[in-house]
Every structure is written in structure tokens, then in C-alpha cells.
Amino acid sequence: MFDQTIIKVLLIGAFVIFGLVLLRPGGSARNQAIRTITLLLLLVAAVFAVLFPDLINDLAQSVGVGRGTDLLLYAFIIVFVGNALTTVRKRRAQDDQITRLARQFALSNPEYPRDPQDDGQAG
């Protein structure tokens, strides 16, 4: 029972951190650097998992997961959810930007509808 508590706390903690990061505004250079470093660490971890699968099994059992493959699955789920949330946030920002640009364009270039009874000749 206690062994499963460790992995549950780790997984829930990861989701809470993703939520907090996504609630923060902006995509500053610092945030981009953190994302890049995180991706590099994930790449190193993936190579490590391929080279030393027995150590991944040992790590999995130490945090309360039966097999290393299950631990990797949980890690990929965390990465996937984080990526999905980031994509949604970026899409929302793009939609807002497109809306602002469309409004600005519409206000700067108004086109008034023509009167159907007006045949284009001055009377």
C-alpha cells in the first residue's frame, strides 16, 4: 500500500506542476529554456532506459510500480498531458491574436454595403 502512495504522489505532483505552469501567462525566454532543458532531460532518460532496462525496473519498484514499462508509460502519459495542455494554451492565444487582427483590419478598412436601388449613377 505504501509503495503505491509514492508513485501516486509523484504523478499527482507532476500534474499539479503542469497546471501551475500553464496558468502562468506568457512564453518568456526563461519558460522556453526550461522546456528545452526538460526535453533534453527526457531524451537522456529515454536513452538511459534503453541502455539499462534493469535499472528502470528497480526504479519502478522503488516508487511502487511493478514494472519499468509501466513506469515509462506513466512518464509518457505525463509528457503527453503536458504537451496537450500547452498546445491548447498556444491555440487559444493564437485564436485571440487572430480575432484582434481581424477586428483591427475590419475597423481600418470598412466597406459599406451598396444600396440595391442605386444603379451607380448620380441623380
Secondary structure, DSSP 8 states (H G I E B T S, - for coil): -HHHHHHHHHHHHHHHHHHHHHHS----HHHHHHHHHHHHHHHHHHHHHHH-HHHHHHHHHHTT-S-HHHHHHHHHHHHHHHHHHHHHHHHHHHHHHHHHHHHHHHHHS------TT--S---
